[in-house]
């Protein structure tokens, strides 16, 4: 093999590469390949040499290539539905509802009319009646159970931010007590970081999350008197990098890096935040400066997602409303500069602990995916053998879990809550994340075992139903991850066969 001059040595790097250049990696492109969005193109070919079976990725591609095609049958179904809907019954129901709300104020009347219109295709029970007797309650319960099931609708605002926000109900006594403990701990002349980590493990209240994250990440010192001077110095240092390096983004040896950053940012979520021109500009500067200052890895797809949680948390330091509906450009220029610099330094601190995830060949991710496979084989052999049976490789789905720290699998509010614990846990973003991924995979064991082919498993694993997750689900996930860590972390041979 070494004498074959026609084959390029896999270990030889392109000498034309320069520090800060873009490194393309397997599995970092997201979202997963979508035939509808990439008409006429094909996904990357599978590894040659592997025997082809009915459950290979090629078969998965051919079977699902038309899964999103829109046929003429949709129009026929809509026409049939319109014919079956009795307009007289609809109007009669609407009139009855209207008669029942005559005594309400205008705002309540409008709201209830909207609700009634939304529910018109379904049986509508009287809205305002005298308290029913026992038989009436049973009848009402029976009617309620007979209605078609509708999944709960989560507003866009709730999907955007964490649950400890101004739009949620008033704090409970327990939550108020925890907030007081945080404030007392942070108000001291020297914050006890160990005690702060213990308190933060179960979640950090929104009101103190910005300062807590800065302390736990190592960006700010524990000594309260030094914090302001450190903030001023680090912010000035960051904008010194901007003046020194940012104008070189269009130079020949940096333009590939900047172009890839410019392409990746609009793909991030939430779009309503990231696509604001001011936010896009800030993200481009943060990522470009980081890539220039870390030539060992340069910019790699996936790093861009790691800016968002820091940016959102530090915006909350200046506003009380939700970021989803907030025009970031309306903030004062000084506040925007502070948010940008703080996000850069905290992201840099995070990446310092996992930079081998993004260096050449991404050895950190390779090791973590292999460790995840070994761990799952010990904690849930049925799931492990099921995926082996249908030739699902862990790298095909877990690469993104490690590369993006589960940010593509969870809503942003859940990511922020997850990072509260990651900041509090020793080596949270590197070591503890492995056990979170294992607990996350086993959480879906029922759904995994119900899938009976390669394509079904891949579609499930790349589109897990977590849209409606909140603090409760994340807390259960973290508790299970901690149990796994307690059982296996100090005895690594226990998860090896």
N, C-alpha and C positions, 0 to 999 in steps of 0.2 A: 504493500500500500504506500509506503513512504517513497517508492521509486516512481509512482505514477505522477508524472509532471502535469497531466491534464486536470487533475483534481486540486481544487483550492484547499489548502490546509485549514481546517476549521478553527484552529487556535490562533491563526494569524489575523491580527486586526488591521484594518485599512489604515495605512500610514497617512492617508489624506485627512483622517479624522483629527479634529482639534478639540481642545477643552471647551466644554459647553455645547458640543454638537449633539443633535438628537439621536437617541438610541432606540431603535424599534424593537419591541419585545413581543414575544408570543403571549396572547391572551389579554394584553392591556387594552386593546381596542374595545370600546364599549359604546353603546349597548351591544348585545350579541347580534350576529349577522341577521339582517332582516331582508328577505327577498323583495318585499314591497318597496323598501327604501333604496335598495341597490339593484334595481332592474337591470338585467343584462350582465351583471357581474357575478362572480362565484366566490364562495368563501375559500380560505386557504386550504390547499390539498392536505389530505391526511398523510401521516408518516409512511413513506414507501416501505415495502417489504413485509408489511403485516398482512396476513391472510385475510381476504375479504369474506365477510359473512353477511347474513341478512340483517344484522344489527349494527353494522359499521356506520361511521359518520357519513360516508357517501350515500348509503341507503337512507339515512335520516334526512339528508339534504334533498334527495329526489322525491321522497314521500311527502315532505312538507313544503316543497317549492311553491305549491299553489294553495297553501293553507289560508292565505290572506286574500285570495281572489274574490272579487265581488261579482256575484252572478245575477241573472235576471230574476231569480226566485225571490229575492228580497222585495222587489216591487209587487210581485203577486201576493206575498204574505201581507204586505201593508194594505193592499186593496181588499183582501179578504177580511182583515181586521176592521176596516172602515165599514164594510157592509154589515158585519155582525154587530156593530155598535149601534144600538137603538137610540137615535137622537132624541126621541120623545121622552124616553126614560131618563136620559142625561139631563134634559132641561127641567123635567119635573123634579128631579133630585136637587138640582141647583136652586130652583125656586124655593123648595122646602128649607134648604140650608139658609138661604137669604132671609126668609121669614123669621128664622130662629135667631138671627143676629141683629135684628133691627135696633135693639136697645143698646148695642155696643158703641163705643167711640169709633171715630173714623179710622184711626190707626189699627185698632183691633179688628174692625170689620174687614179692612183691606187684607190684613194678614190671614184671616180665616178664609176669606174667599180664595186667596192663592192656594192655601192648603187644600181646600175642597176641590178646586180645579185640578190640582195634582192627583187627587185620589178618585176622580170621576170614573175611571174604568172599573173601580171596585165598589162593592156595596158600602154605602155610607150610613152609619147609625146616627140617630139624633144626637146633637152636640150638647144641648142644654135641657136636661130633664131633672125631675126631682130624684133624690137619692133612691136607688132601686132597692127592692127587697132581695132576699136571698135567691129566689128563683130568677129574678131579673139579673142579678150579678152573674149567676151561672150561664144564663143565656148570652149575656154580653161577652163573657169569657170565651164561650163557644164560638161566637161570631168572630172574635179577635183571632182565635187560633185558626179559623178557616180562611183568613185573609192570606194572600200570597206573601211569602217571606220577602222582605226588602232589606238588604244589608244596610247598616247604619251609614249615613252620609257624613263624612268628615270634611268640614270646610277647608278651603285652601289654606287659610290662616293656621288652622290646627295642624295641618301637615307640615307647615313651614317651620314653626317654632316649637320649643319645648313646652311642656305643660305647665310650668311654673311661671306663667305670664300674666299680664294685667287683664287679659280677657277671660280668665278662669275664675271660678267662685272664690270667695274670701278664704284665706288660709285657715286651716284647722288649728286647734290649740297646740297640737303636736308640731305642726309645721312652723308655727310662730315661735315655739320653744327652740326648735333647731336653728332657726334664723338668728335668734338672740345668742345662741352659743357660738355661731360663726362670727357674729359681730364682736362679741367679747374677746374671742380668740384673736381676731384680726386687729383689734384696737390696742393690743399690748405693744410695748416698746420692742419686743422681740417675739415674733410669732413662733410658737412651737410647731414646726412643720410636721413632726411625727403625729401630734395630736390632730393637726389639720387634715392629714391624710386619713386618719381613722374616721373623722367626722364626715369627710367627703366621699368615702367609699359608697355610702348609701344614697348619694345624690347631693348636689349643691343647689341651694336656692338661687333663683335667677338674680336676685338683688346683689348677691356677693360673688357670683360666679366669675366675673371678669378679674377681680383682684385675686381670687383664689387660684384660678388657672395660671395667672402670671407667677404666683409664688410656687405652686407645685411644679411648674415646668422648669423652674430655675432661672427664669427671666428676671425676677425681682429678688432682692435679698430679704432675709427674714427680719433684719433690722429696719424698723419703720423710718428712722431718721435718714437712712441712705436711699430710700426708694425713689424719691423725687429726683435726686441728682442722677441716679442710675437711669431713670426713664429719659431725662433730658439728654444725657450723653448717648444712649443707644439710639434714640430717635434721630439725633443729629448725625450719628455715624451711618445710619441707613440712608438718609437722604444725601450724604456724601457719596455713597456708592451709586446712587441714582445719577448724580452729576458726573461721576467718573466713568460709568460704564453704559448707561442706558442709551446714549447717542450712538453706540456701536452696534445696536441691534440690527441695523441694515447693512453692516459690513459683510463682506463675502463669507468670512469664516464664522459669522454668528447668525446670518439670516435664516439658515435652516432651523435653528433652535427657536428663534422668534416666530417664524412662520408656523411651526407646529404648535407653539403655545397659543398663537392667535386662532388656530383652527380648533383646538381642544376646548377652550373656554366656553364658547357657545353651546357645547354639548353637555355642560355641567348643569346641575340642578341646585336650587329651584330657578327656572328660567326667568321668572319675573324679577328676581334679584340680580342674577348674573348678567342678564342682557341689558341692564341699565348701563349706558355708556360710561358713566363715572366708575362703576364697579368693575366693568371690563378693563378699563384702563389701569385701575389699581391692581387687579389680579395679574395683568400682563407684566407690570413692573416687578411685583413680588417674585413671580416665577422666573423671569429673565435674570434678575440679579442673583437669585439663589443658584441658578444653573451656571452662571459665570463664576461664582465663588466656590463651586464644587465641581471642578473638572473631572474628578474621578468617576462621576456618574453622569453629569450633565442633566439635562431635562429628560425625564422619562414619563410617558403617559401614565397617569395614576397619581402623580405628585400633585397635579392641579386640584384634585378633589380635596386634598388635605388642607387647603387654605380656607375653605368655606366655613367649617365650624368655628375657627378662631375669629374670622371676620364677623360672623353673625353675633357671637357672644360679645365681642368688643363694641359692636354697634349698639347693643342693648345697654351699654354703659352710658349712652348719651340720650336714649329715647325710652319712652314707656310703652308706646304702641308697638304693633307687630311690624317686623321688617318687610313682610310680604306686601303690605300696602303702603310702604314708606318710600318716599323719594330720597335716596341716599344723598343726592347732590344738594338737597336743601340743608344739610348739616354745614356748620361753619368749617372753613378751610382748615383751621387748626385741629378740629376734631377729626376730620378725614385723614389728616397727616398722622395723627396719633394712632388711629385705628390701623392704618396701613403699616406703619413701622412696628407696632406691637404684634400684628398678625405675622409679619415676616420673621421676627425674632423667635416667636413661639413655635411657628412651623419649623424653623431651622433647628430649634432644640429637639423637637419631635424626631426629625429626620436624622439627627446625629446618632440616635439610638438604633435606627433601622436602615442606615444608608446602604448596607450590603444587600438590601432588597432591590436596589436600583443601580448597582454597579454592573460591569460587564458580565453577562450570562445570569445575572440576578441570583447569586448563590443563596442569599438569605431566604428568598421565597422558595427555592428548590428544597432547601432543608426543612422549612416549615411545612410544606405540603407533604413531604415524606413522613415527617413526624406525625402529622394529622392522620395519615393513612394508618400508621402503626397504632396510634392511640384509638382510633375508631374500631380497628380490628379487635382490640381488647375489651372495649366498653360495650360494643354492640356488634357481635359477630354476624348477626342476621343481616343487618344493613350492609356491612362490609362485603359479605358473600353475595348479596343480591346485586350489588354494583359490579362485582367481579363477573358474575354470571352474564350480565348484559354488556360487558366490556366498557364500562364507564371508568375512565381514568380520573383520579382525584385532581390531577393538574388541569383537566378540562373545565372544572368549575371552581376549584379552590384557589387557583391562581389569582382570580379577581378578588376573592375574599382577603387574601394576604396583600395583594398589590394596592387595594383601595381601602383596607381596614374595614370591610363590610359596609362601606358607605353606599355602595350601589345596591345593597340588599335591604337596607333599613331606611325608614323615613329620617329626615334630618333631625327631628326632635329626639328620636331614639339614639342617633349617633351622638348628639350632645350629651345625653344622659349616660351613654356608654363611656364616653370620654371622661366624664366625672370620675368614674371608677378607674379607668386607665391611668389618669393623672395621679390617683391616689395609690395605685398598686405598683410595687417595685417592678420595673421593666414591663409595665402594663402594655405598651404598644408592640412589644416584641414577644416576650415570653407568655404573659397571661392571655394575649390575643389568641394563641394556639388553642387554649382550653375553651375560650369563648366560641371559636369556630367549631370545635368538636361538639360542644353542647348545642350549638345552633344546628348542626347537621342532624344529630340524633333527635332533636326536637321535632323533625319532620319524618320520623321513621315510618309512621303509619302511611303517610302519603307516598313515601319512597317505595315501600313494599307493595303498594297497590299498582305501581307502574310495572308493566310487563314487557317493555322493549327499550332500546337505547334512546330513541328519539323522545319518548315520553319522559324518561328520567332526566334527560338534558333540558328539556323545556321546563320541567318542574324546578330543577336546581338553579336555573338561570332566571327564574321568575317566581320566586317564593312569595306567598301571599302575606306580606307584612305591612301592607299599606295602613291598616287600622291598628297597628301596634302602638303602645304607649309605655308609660313608666312601669306599669305592672308586669308586662311581658318582658321588658328588659331586665327588671329586677330578678325575675325567676331565672332568666337566662344566665345572669351573672352569678346567682347563687349556685346553679348547677356547675358553672365553669369553676367556681372556687372549690366545690367539692372534688371535681376532677383534679384540680391542681394539688389539693391537699393529699389526694391518694397517689398521684403519680410524679409530681414535680421533683421530690427528693429521692425518688427511686426510678430513674429513667429506664432501667432494664425491665421494669414491670410492664411496660407497653411494647416490649420487643419480644418476638417469638423466638 
